[in-house]
Amino acid sequence: MSTTVSDNSGNSAASERGGTPAGGVYGLRLDVADHYVDRTLLVDAPASWPEWSIGWEPLDPTDGRAEPVIESWSPDHSVLAAQPSGFISVDRAAAHTTLHLADAPSPATLLHPYLASTAVVAGHWMGRAPFHAGAFALHGRVWGVLGDREMGKSSLLMSLHRAGVSVLADDVLVIEGTTGFAGPRCLDLRRSAAERFDGGTYLGVVGTRERWRVTLPPVPSHLPLGGWIQLDWTDDLEVGRPDAASRLRALLTNCGLTAPGVPTPGLLDLVTYPMVRLGRPRRWDRADEALDRLLEAVAALPSP
């Protein structure tokens, strides 16, 4: 398999690895030239993972698809808006994603955040269940972290990382059956969290926001699913166990693909897994206490 990334001059570079890529993310095996991707962000990819390639083409301002982007999804092809401009095309037959951006993505950003949309679309094509969610590993199982934008997912994951808990994914969790896949080995923080934790390498504005990147240690490429964490902002610390209807609403709200008439594979089975609702105030001085309460609640749950 060959992955080609072209520059603005029309030159290209391709990496041939004899069909045996060294690593991957989101349950996809990737073969990307070393100078176009930070390979430390990859996990070891089993041979059973499907192969996928990703490339870049300079955005042509005269292209009718360039602005505004009309997003589309079909069983064979998808077009998604890239932020702040450009678009991403995902081709099922070619097992290839093309990033149509004004400038080539840096090795630090190719896998995250730009590959996240491919993880969602390709995962759906493969019968997987993708979610907008972070994830961590505890007691040998994956726990998905659900929450709206700016609900503090990355901050909680950073707290877990600092406490020695393995973080599996920053903002996309792909599940196949009862197995959750690891994402890129990095965690992107907002300014307040980066200042709080005094960590992260400043990447500038990537997508729609400033990012401070924390590199994460290696983790298993996949683990069995343990359950879900639902985040909320509340006046005081609250830890509870949502009922089935609430669990379903939480999962539906965070489904990665919401195309009309396209259900998330295995959703009703995923609802049966335990969920912990963690409500906490928007105060850094309560963050450690909230983390302790969460870990206690997860430890008290019965094994799925």
C-alpha positions in Angstrom: 0.0 0.0 0.0 1.2 3.5 -0.7 0.3 6.7 1.0 1.1 9.9 -1.0 1.3 13.4 0.3 1.7 16.2 -2.3 3.2 19.6 -1.7 2.2 22.9 -3.3 4.8 22.5 -6.0 3.2 19.2 -7.2 6.0 17.0 -5.8 5.0 14.0 -3.8 6.5 11.5 -1.4 5.3 7.9 -1.0 6.0 5.3 1.6 6.0 1.6 0.6 6.1 -0.9 3.4 5.2 -4.1 1.7 1.6 -4.0 3.0 2.7 -4.3 6.6 2.3 -0.8 8.2 4.0 -0.4 11.6 1.1 1.1 13.4 -2.4 2.7 13.3 -5.1 4.4 15.3 -8.9 4.0 15.7 -8.7 0.4 14.5 -7.2 1.4 11.1 -3.7 0.4 9.9 -1.9 3.3 8.4 1.2 3.6 6.2 2.3 7.2 6.2 5.8 8.5 5.3 7.7 9.3 8.5 8.3 12.9 7.6 4.6 13.5 7.1 3.4 12.0 10.4 4.5 11.8 14.0 4.8 8.1 14.3 5.0 8.3 18.1 1.3 9.0 18.0 0.5 5.5 16.5 -0.2 2.3 18.4 0.8 -1.2 17.3 -1.7 -2.3 14.8 -2.8 -6.0 14.5 -2.8 -7.5 11.1 -6.6 -7.9 11.3 -7.1 -4.1 11.2 -8.1 -2.8 7.7 -5.6 -0.7 5.9 -6.2 3.0 5.2 -4.2 5.7 3.6 -4.4 9.5 4.0 -3.0 12.3 1.8 -3.1 16.0 1.2 -3.9 18.2 -1.8 -3.6 22.0 -1.9 -7.0 23.6 -1.7 -7.9 25.2 -5.0 -9.9 28.4 -4.3 -11.6 28.1 -7.6 -12.9 24.6 -6.7 -16.7 24.8 -6.3 -16.4 22.5 -3.3 -14.0 24.7 -1.5 -16.3 27.3 -0.1 -18.9 26.9 1.3 -18.5 23.2 1.8 -21.7 21.1 1.4 -21.2 18.0 3.6 -22.4 14.7 2.3 -22.4 11.0 3.3 -23.2 7.9 1.3 -22.3 4.2 1.6 -19.4 4.8 -0.7 -18.1 8.4 -0.3 -18.2 11.3 2.2 -17.3 15.0 2.0 -16.8 16.8 5.3 -15.9 20.4 6.1 -12.5 21.1 7.5 -12.0 23.8 10.0 -11.4 26.7 9.5 -11.5 26.1 5.8 -11.2 23.4 3.2 -12.8 20.0 3.1 -12.0 16.3 3.6 -13.1 13.6 1.1 -13.2 10.0 2.3 -13.4 7.2 -0.3 -14.5 3.7 0.7 -13.4 1.7 -2.3 -9.9 3.3 -2.3 -9.7 3.1 1.5 -8.2 6.6 1.2 -8.8 10.1 2.8 -7.8 13.3 1.0 -7.3 16.5 3.0 -8.1 19.5 0.8 -6.4 22.2 2.8 -4.6 25.5 1.9 -1.4 24.3 3.6 -0.1 20.8 4.3 -0.9 19.5 7.7 2.1 19.3 10.1 3.2 15.9 11.3 1.7 16.9 14.7 -1.8 17.5 13.3 -2.2 14.9 10.5 -3.4 12.2 12.8 -5.0 14.5 15.3 -7.3 16.2 14.7 -7.5 15.7 10.9 -8.0 11.9 11.0 -10.8 11.9 13.4 -13.5 12.4 10.7 -12.1 9.4 8.8 -12.4 7.3 12.0 -16.0 8.2 12.3 -17.0 7.7 8.6 -14.8 4.7 7.8 -15.8 3.1 11.2 -19.4 3.4 10.3 -18.8 1.8 6.9 -17.1 -1.1 8.7 -20.1 -1.7 11.0 -18.4 0.0 14.0 -19.9 2.5 16.4 -18.0 5.8 16.5 -18.6 8.3 19.3 -17.5 11.9 20.0 -15.9 10.8 23.3 -12.7 10.5 25.1 -11.6 7.2 26.7 -9.4 5.8 29.4 -8.5 2.3 30.6 -9.1 1.0 34.0 -9.0 -2.6 35.2 -8.2 -3.7 31.7 -11.3 -2.1 30.2 -12.2 0.9 28.1 -14.4 3.6 29.6 -15.8 6.2 27.2 -16.1 9.8 28.4 -19.2 11.6 27.0 -19.9 15.3 27.2 -20.8 18.3 25.1 -18.2 20.7 23.8 -16.3 22.5 26.6 -17.7 20.0 29.2 -14.2 19.4 30.4 -13.5 16.0 28.8 -9.8 16.7 28.0 -9.3 18.3 31.5 -10.7 15.1 33.1 -8.5 13.0 30.9 -5.5 15.0 31.8 -6.3 14.5 35.5 -6.5 10.8 34.8 -3.2 10.9 33.0 -1.5 12.7 35.8 -2.9 10.1 38.2 -1.3 7.3 36.3 -4.5 6.1 34.5 -4.0 5.3 30.8 -5.8 7.6 28.4 -6.9 5.8 25.2 -8.5 8.6 23.2 -8.9 12.3 23.3 -12.2 13.0 21.4 -13.2 10.0 19.2 -13.9 6.5 20.5 -14.5 3.8 17.9 -16.1 0.6 19.1 -16.5 -2.7 17.2 -18.8 -5.1 19.0 -17.5 -5.0 22.6 -14.0 -3.7 21.7 -12.8 -0.1 22.0 -9.9 1.1 19.9 -7.1 3.4 21.0 -6.7 6.8 19.3 -3.6 8.9 18.6 -1.2 9.1 21.6 -1.8 12.7 22.4 -4.2 14.9 24.4 -5.0 18.5 23.3 -5.8 21.0 26.0 -7.4 24.4 26.0 -5.5 27.3 27.5 -7.1 27.1 31.0 -6.3 23.5 31.4 -2.7 23.9 30.0 -2.2 26.7 32.6 -3.7 24.6 35.4 -1.5 21.6 34.6 1.5 23.6 33.5 2.0 21.3 30.6 1.6 20.8 26.9 3.4 22.1 23.8 1.7 25.0 22.1 0.6 24.1 18.6 -1.1 27.4 17.8 -4.6 27.5 16.3 -5.5 24.1 14.8 -9.0 23.8 13.5 -11.1 26.2 15.4 -9.1 26.7 18.6 -5.7 27.0 20.2 -4.2 23.7 21.3 -1.6 22.7 23.9 -0.5 19.1 23.2 0.4 16.5 25.8 2.1 13.4 24.5 0.7 10.2 26.0 2.6 6.9 26.7 1.9 3.7 24.7 -1.3 1.7 25.4 -2.8 -1.5 24.1 -4.3 -1.0 20.6 -7.7 -2.2 21.8 -9.4 -3.3 25.0 -12.9 -4.7 25.9 -15.5 -2.0 26.7 -16.2 -1.4 30.4 -18.8 1.3 30.3 -19.4 5.0 30.1 -18.8 8.3 32.0 -21.3 11.1 31.4 -19.9 14.6 32.3 -22.0 17.5 33.5 -21.4 20.9 35.3 -23.3 21.1 38.6 -23.2 23.3 41.7 -21.7 20.6 43.8 -20.2 17.2 43.3 -22.7 14.6 42.1 -22.1 11.0 41.2 -25.0 8.8 40.0 -26.1 5.9 37.8 -28.3 7.0 34.9 -31.2 4.7 34.0 -31.5 3.1 30.6 -33.4 6.0 29.0 -30.8 8.5 30.2 -28.0 6.2 29.0 -29.6 6.0 25.5 -30.0 9.8 25.3 -26.4 10.3 26.3 -25.1 7.9 23.6 -27.4 9.3 20.9 -26.3 12.8 21.7 -22.7 11.8 21.2 -22.9 9.5 18.2 -20.1 10.3 15.7 -22.3 10.1 12.6 -25.8 11.5 12.6 -26.9 11.1 9.0 -30.7 10.8 8.6 -31.8 7.2 8.6 -28.3 5.8 9.5 -28.3 4.1 12.9 -25.2 3.6 15.0 -24.3 -0.1 14.8 -24.9 -2.0 18.1 -26.3 1.1 19.9 -28.9 -0.8 21.9 -26.2 -3.3 23.1 -24.0 -0.4 24.2 -26.8 1.1 26.2 -26.7 -2.0 28.5 -23.2 -1.2 29.7 -22.9 0.7 33.0 -22.7 4.5 33.0 -21.6 6.9 35.7 -22.8 10.4 35.7 -20.2 12.8 37.1 -21.4 16.3 37.9 -18.9 18.8 39.2 -18.6 22.5 39.7 -16.4 24.6 37.3 -13.7 25.0 40.0 -10.2 23.7 39.7 -10.0 23.3 43.5 -12.6 20.5 43.3 -11.0 18.7 40.4 -9.0 16.2 42.5 -12.0 15.4 44.6 -14.1 14.8 41.5 -11.5 12.5 40.1 -11.4 10.5 43.3 -15.2 10.2 43.4 -15.2 9.0 39.8 -12.6 6.3 40.3 -14.4 5.1 43.4 -17.7 4.9 41.4 -16.1 3.0 38.5 -14.3 0.5 40.9 -17.7 -0.2 42.6 -19.4 -1.2 39.4 -19.9 -4.9 38.5 -18.0 -6.3 35.6 -20.0 -6.2 32.3 
